[in-house]
Every structure is written in structure tokens, then in C-alpha cells.
Amino acid sequence: MRKPRDFDAELKALQDKTKALKENKVRQLGELVTATGADAIGVEILAGALLAASDTTDAATKEAWRERGEGFFQSKTRKAPRKAGRDASSAAPGTSGPASG
């Protein structure tokens, strides 16, 4: 006769795995903020920039940001954090300022 499955144990294992994956994601996001030098700016500014990015619907702007991010990850010199004073030059290529949704 087959051993019955322990659904409670399987569910607990899945919940533990989900929690570990979420914790890993949060840790990686924190590492990304630090690696980009964004930890040098205020949290309100960072939150505002992230909100603006998530609200942006312009495909060209998103593609420019994606390409810039891809370049960041492919760069071998990304270990040095960026300077916080690069506001004007840090806009995505092809944009003249903050994206307005």
C-alpha cells in the first residue's frame, strides 16, 4: 500500500520556499540600490523616481532605461558607485528630463 501524502508538510515546505525567495528578492534589490550608488540619495527621491518609472508608459523611454540597465550589468567597472550629483546627465538617452507618465 502507498504511503499517503502529507499535504500539510508539503504546504509548509512551499511556504518556507516562498518566504526565502521573497527575502532573497528584497536583499538583491538592496544590493542593486547600493551598487548603482542610489543609496547616496534620499529615500523620498528614490521612491519618487521609482514611482515615476513604474508609471511611465512611453515604450521608447522604457527601452532606453532597459538598455542602460543592461549596460550596467555588463560593465566590469560597476563596482564603483556613481556620484550622486549626476542628476542632469543621468537622464535616459533621448529624454530631456523626468518622464511625465
Phi and psi in degrees as a GROMACS rama.xvg file:
@    title "Ramachandran Plot"
@    xaxis  label "Phi"
@    yaxis  label "Psi"
@TYPE xy
-76.0939  146.435  ARG-2
-75.018  131.333  LYS-3
-67.944  146.444  PRO-4
-72.7457  142.394  ARG-5
-96.6985  88.8484  ASP-6
-62.7274  -35.0119  PHE-7
-63.497  -42.9928  ASP-8
-66.954  -40.0253  ALA-9
-65.4703  -41.4349  GLU-10
-64.3203  -42.1179  LEU-11
-62.5897  -42.0726  LYS-12
-63.7482  -40.5619  ALA-13
-66.4928  -39.5824  LEU-14
-64.7331  -40.6782  GLN-15
-63.6024  -41.9848  ASP-16
-65.1842  -41.3308  LYS-17
-61.0679  -43.9646  THR-18
-63.1446  -42.7698  LYS-19
-64.596  -39.9352  ALA-20
-65.5501  -40.7847  LEU-21
-64.4959  -42.7764  LYS-22
-62.9321  -39.8116  GLU-23
-64.2904  -40.9522  ASN-24
-62.4636  -45.1054  LYS-25
-62.8477  -42.4656  VAL-26
-63.6764  -42.4285  ARG-27
-66.2371  -37.2264  GLN-28
-63.9337  -40.8195  LEU-29
-62.8396  -41.4522  GLY-30
-64.6717  -36.3437  GLU-31
-65.6073  -43.0641  LEU-32
-59.3623  -43.6797  VAL-33
-68.2797  -44.5145  THR-34
-64.1253  -32.2275  ALA-35
-84.0693  -9.43952  THR-36
85.2473  5.26684  GLY-37
-70.915  -11.1748  ALA-38
-73.3214  -9.38901  ASP-39
-85.4683  -10.5753  ALA-40
-101.16  162.988  ILE-41
-66.3052  150.378  GLY-42
-64.647  -31.4166  VAL-43
-66.0401  -40.6838  GLU-44
-66.8855  -44.5858  ILE-45
-61.6772  -44.2154  LEU-46
-62.9091  -42.0139  ALA-47
-62.6613  -41.8153  GLY-48
-64.738  -41.303  ALA-49
-66.8611  -38.821  LEU-50
-64.3981  -42.341  LEU-51
-62.0311  -41.1962  ALA-52
-65.3717  -40.0837  ALA-53
-73.5982  -23.7421  SER-54
-86.0745  -15.211  ASP-55
-67.6554  131.966  THR-56
-111.017  -5.9447  THR-57
-71.4601  114.927  ASP-58
-64.9024  -36.4265  ALA-59
-65.874  -40.5981  ALA-60
-64.8693  -44.8778  THR-61
-63.0869  -38.6741  LYS-62
-65.6393  -40.841  GLU-63
-62.6869  -41.8477  ALA-64
-64.8321  -40.5404  TRP-65
-62.6974  -44.8961  ARG-66
-63.1728  -40.1072  GLU-67
-65.2824  -41.6313  ARG-68
-64.6772  -41.0714  GLY-69
-61.3734  -42.0001  GLU-70
-61.8265  -38.0789  GLY-71
-60.1896  -45.7726  PHE-72
-72.0381  -26.6122  PHE-73
-85.0075  -15.8957  GLN-74
-69.3932  138.427  SER-75
-89.0603  -9.39241  LYS-76
-104.333  17.5125  THR-77
-75.5959  -3.24544  ARG-78
-67.6152  -26.7261  LYS-79
-84.2546  121.778  ALA-80
-64.3886  149.802  PRO-81
-72.0336  156.582  ARG-82
-75.4855  139.581  LYS-83
-71.036  -20.6104  ALA-84
-84.9967  15.5336  GLY-85
-94.7537  34.5421  ARG-86
-55.9464  -52.4306  ASP-87
-67.7719  -40.0886  ALA-88
-84.7782  -4.65317  SER-89
-90.4924  0.0521061  SER-90
-64.9368  150.686  ALA-91
-64.2662  148.865  ALA-92
-57.4211  137.457  PRO-93
86.7413  2.9229  GLY-94
-118.146  150.834  THR-95
-106.877  4.87988  SER-96
168.731  -161.076  GLY-97
-60.829  138.976  PRO-98
-72.8312  135.234  ALA-99
-115.342  82.8648  SER-100
